Amino acid sequence: MDFRETQEEKNSSNGGAEHVPRAIAGVSLLLVLFVTLSLSATLEKSPTADEGFHLVAGYSYLKWKDFRINPEHPPLTKVLAALPLLALEINDAPLNREQRDKVQANRMYGWLLANRWLFASNDAEKMFFYAKLPMIVLGAILGIFVFCWARDLYGFVAGIAALSIYSLDPNMIAHTPIVHTDIPFALFLFAGTYFFWRNLRDITWFDWSLAALFFSLAVITKFSALVTPLIWGVLGISRILSLEPIRVRFSALFIVRECLGKTLWVVALLLSAGVLSYILIWAAYGFRYGAVSGQHGDLALGKFVETSEWFEAIVQSNTRYHLLPEAWLSGLHYAYFASARSSYLLGEISDEGFWLYFPIAFAVKTPLAAIILLLVSLMIFLSDERQRKDAIFLFIPILVIFSAAVTAR
């Protein structure tokens, strides 16, 4: 370990202060535009099929601590969306305990409850409007991190350019107001990986804490977060094998150059994120094993959709030792086995899915200008060795997630 720091390193750690006023003005203007477009989309479009189901689930979690509705997604997004509804005068009589108990035997009954509650007993338009506001806030925060990472890599102008592309992208504008897990998960994964990248250059208590926190928030937002250790592991190995040192800035500065030392720091960061995520999983379910008070057992889906010896062993161990909340494990089971489902693509229907589904969807739904910019960036990435060093932290998460999606068909 080397305790010396060059003048160039000091300058890089303190650089960018002169751009703060311009950054605040530019980012604020673009975020106002983004929020305005997202709000207008909210006012003009009807709810998607899943939103009512997610909203009734979040309301049930908050109002009665009943986690039996829609356990196939962790609770954070649904709770955030339902939080403003607690301040409204809402008729929740259709969601009484007797009706919620029926979800235990028939998952699809939750859809019926949502429709009765939202469209038959309340002002659904008003409720959806307020429920979508937290989603728009999360989308705006994601835009801030897009700016920050691009600025840290390539400067202020690059940060503004990246945020401009993000703020005007039709996919982001369309998905941000939806009461669903996609944009919140994108935020937490992106922000967590951003702080993980910062830690692999300069480890500080601030970056360490936020990397672990955003990873944990991703875990209680979407089960896809379980691929994050793979992403971070690949990124960590790339830094361990590189000649670049890891600078540790706690009470004093010391520089770690040896592979073993860098490995220990990366492993420690991953373990701390895992421990915090385990705590937050229990916190998200009110530190209670049962999905609903006074009742344990095979949750929400009634009997598991598909039996398997290895998962049955996990269920039995969890029932005996209460290692994880009942609702979280049930949701994980559903997410895993529901990945095998009928799919439609280009006039064909398959029970096994199509490996081309996501590549074609990406090509069709991504604006042509964005695809051209992506191709240009790939050419720069391949031709400039200096750019590859940091750009790899942007490409590896994309490649891992996209590969997982294609493999899942």
N, C-alpha and C positions, 0 to 999 in steps of 0.2 A: 504494500500500500504506500502511496506517495502523498504526502501532506502538502505538496506545493500546488499552487494555482497560477496559471499564466495570466498576463494582463489581458490577452484576448478572451480568455474564459470569463474574467470579471466583466469585461465590456459586454459580452454576449448575454450574461445573466442580468445585466441592468439595462440593456438596450430597449428602445421602443417607447420610452417615456415621453419623448417629444411629440409622438403621434396621438397621445391620449385625447386631446380635444377633438381632433379630426375623426378619430375612431368613434367616439361617443356620438358625434353628429351623424356620421355616415351610417353607423349601425342602427341608430335610432330611426332614421328616415326609412331605411329598408325594412326594419321590423314593423313600423307603422303600416307600410304598404302590405307586408305579408299578413298582418293581423286583419287589416281591412278586407283584403281579398278572401281570407278564410271566413270572416264573419259574413260576408256577402254570400259565400257558398252555403253557409249554415242557413241563412234566411231563404234561400232559393230552392234548396233540395230537401226532399223527404228523407226520413231516417232509413238507414239500411236494415237488412233483415236481422242482423245480430244485435243492433244497438239497444233495442228494448229489453232483450234478454240480459245483456250486460248491466243495464241500468237497474232493473229490478233486483238483480243479484247484489249489486253494490249497496242498494238501499236496504236490502235484507241484512247484509253484513253490518251496516252501521246501526240500524234501528233495533235489531233483535239479536245480533251476533250469531245469525243463522247462516252457515256457509254451505248449505246443501244445494243451492241454486247455482248452476254454471261453475262447478268446481274444476272444469277442464282448463281454466285459466287461473293463475294466482290472483289475489284480490286487489292489488294496489290500484291499477287503472280504474277498476269499477268503483272502488271506494272514493277516489278523487272525483270521478264524474258525479257520483250521487251526493257528495258532500254539500253542494249548494242547495239541494232539495230539502235538507233538514230545516232550512230557513223559510220554506214555502208552506202554505196551508194545503196539505195534501190528504186526500182520502185514501188511506191505506187499508180500509176494511177488507178489500178483496184479497189481501195478503195475510189473512189471519193464520194462526198456527195450524188449524185444521187443513187449510188449503196448501200451506207450505209442506206439510207432512206428506202430501200426495206426490211431491217431487221425488221423494225417497224411492218410490216404486217405479216412477216413470219420469225420466229426465225431460222428455218433451213437454210434460205438463208445465214446466217453467215458462215455455213460450206462451201458453194459454194464459197463465197468470200475468205475464207482462202485458199482453194485449188488453186483458180486462182492466188492469190497473191504470195503464197509460191512456188508452183510447176510449174506454167506456166509462171510467170513473173520474178522470182528471183532464186538465188542459195539457194534452201531450205536447203541443207546440211550445208552450211556455217552459215545460219541464225539460224538453230536449235542448232548448236554447241555453238554459243555465247549466245543464250538464255538459255541454260542449265547450263552455268557456275555459274550464281547467285544461282541456285537451289543446286548445289554441295557445294557452300560456306555455304548455310543455313544448309545442311546436316552435314557438318563438325562442325558447331557451335553447333548443337544439340549433337554431340558426346562429345564436351567439357562439356556441362551441364550434360550429363550422367556420365562423370568422376567426375565432381565436387560433384554431389549429392551422388554418391556411396562413394567417399572419405570422405565427411562430415559425413556420417552415420557409415562407417565401416573401414575407414582408407585408406592409400595410395594404398596398394596392391589390395584392393577391387575396388578402382577407376580404376586402370589399367585393372583389370579383366573385369569389366563392359564395359569399352571402347573397349577392345579386342573383346568381344562378339558382341558389336554393329558394330564395323568396319568390321567384317567378316560375318555379317549376310546377307544372300542372298536377303532377303526382303528389307533391308535398301539400299543395293547396287543397287538393281533393281529400287527402287522407287525414290531414291534421284535425279537422273538426269532428271526425268520427269517433264515437265512444267505443274504442277498441284498443287492443294492446300494441298495435304496430308502431305508431309514432312514439308513445312513451318508451317502448323497448328500444327503438332506434336511438332515442335520446340517451338512455342510461348506458347502453352498450357503447355508443360513440364517445360519450363523455368519460366513461370509465377507461376506455382504451386510450383516449387522449391523455389522461393523467397517468396511466401506466407507461405510455411513451415518455412523458416528462420524467417519470421516476427512473427510467432506464438511462437517462442522461444525468439528472441531478436528483438524488433522493432527498426529499424534505418531508417533514411531518405533514405539511399541508397537502402535498401531492399524494403522499402515501394514504392519508385518511380519505381523500376524495376518490381515489381509485378504488379502495375497498368499499366505500359507501355506494358509489354508482354501480359497482358490480352487484352488491347486495340488493339494490333497488331493482336491477334487471331481473334477478332471481325471483322476486316476488311480483313481477310483472308478466313474465312469459316464460314458459318452460324451455324455449329456445335458448335461454341464457345459459343452459348447461353446456353449450358449445364454447362458451367464453374461455374456460380454462385451456381448451385446445388452442384457441387463437392466441391467448397470452403466453402459453407455453412455447409456441412456435416463435413468437416475437422475442421472448426471453432468450431462447436458444440462439437466435440470430445475433443478439447483442453479446451473449456470452462468448460465442465463437469469433466475434469481430475483434479488431485491435483497439476499438474504442473503449476507454475506461468508463466506469460508473463512479460519479462523484457523489459522495454522501455528505449532506449538509445538515447536521444536527447541531449540537452545541459547538462543534468544530468541524472543519472541512477535512476529509481524507478521501483519497482517490484509490479506487479498487481496480487493479489491472489484471490480476490473475483470474483464470477461468473458475477456479474453485471458489474464490471470494465472491465473484459476480453471481455464481450459481446459488450460493447461500442467500444472497440478498434477494434474488428473484424468487426463490422458494419461500422465503419468509414473507414476501409480499403476497404471493398466491395463498399461502396458508392463512394469513390475517384476513384476506378477503373472504376465504371460505368460512372462517370462524364467525365473522360478522354477518355473513349471509345466513348462516344457521340460526343465529340469534334473531335476525329480522324475519325469518320464516315463522318462527314461533310468535314473534310480536304481531305479525300480520294477521294471525289467527287468534289473537287475544290470549296467547300463552295457554291455550286450552287444546287438549288432544281431540275431543269430540267435535264433530262438525256442528252440532247443536247441543245446547245444554240438556243434560239428563238423558242422553242417548248416545250409545256407541254402536259400532257395527259396520257392515259393508255399506258404504255411503253412496247416496245420490244416484248411482247407476243401478241401484239394487244389487244384483249379483254382477260381478265383473263381466264386461262384454266378451272377453276372450280369456280362457284360462291358460295358464302356463306355469310349469312347475317352479321356475326360478322366481316368478313374481309372487306366486302363492307363498313361497318361503319368506319373501320380503314382507308380505302382508302379515303373516303369522308372527314374525319377529317384531314387527312394529306394533301389532296388537298387544303383544306380551310386554314389551319394554317401552312403548310410547316414544320412539326415537324421533318421529316426525308427526306433525298434525295429520289427523285422519283425512281432512279435506285436501291437503297438499298432495299426499300420496295417491289418493284417488284420482285427482286431476292429472298427475303425472302418468298414471296408468292409462287413463283415457287418451291423453295426448299421444302416447306411444302407439297404442293399438289403433287409434282412429286415423293414423297416417296412411293406412291401407284403406282406400275408399275409391268409389267410382269417379272417373274423371272424363272430361270432354275436351277434345282438341281437334280443330280443323275437320269437323264432320264425323269424328270417330269417338266412340265411348269405350273405355277400358276399365276393368276392375283392378288392374295393376298400375294404372297411371302411365304417364309418358315422360321419359327423361328429357324430351325436348320442350316440355310445357313451359318451364321458367325461362329458358333462353328465348323462346318465341315470344312469350309475354313481355320480356324485357325489351326485345327489339321493337315490338309493336307499340308499347306504351311509353317508351322513352322518346322525348322530343329529338328530332333529327340533329338539331344544333348541339344538344348535349352529347349525343353519340359521336359527333365529329370532334368535339372538344376532348372526349375521352380517348379517342384514337390518337389525337395529337399528343396528349399527355403520355400515352403509352410509348409513342415514338421517342419522346424526350427521356422518358424513364429508361428505355433500353439503350439510348445513345450516350447518356451523360452519367458517368459513374458517380459523380458527386451528388446528383439528384437521387440515385438509387438508394443511398444510405438511409435517408429518412422516408422516402416515398414507399419503401417496402412496408412501413407501418400502416400505410393506407391501403395497400393492395392485398396484404395477407388476410386481414379480416374479411374483405370482400370475397376473396377466393375461397376461404374456408366456408363461409355462410352459403355462397352460391353453389359450391360443390355439394354441401349437405342437402340443399334444396333439390338439386338435380338427382342426387342419389336416392332421395326419398320419393322421386317420381311424382 
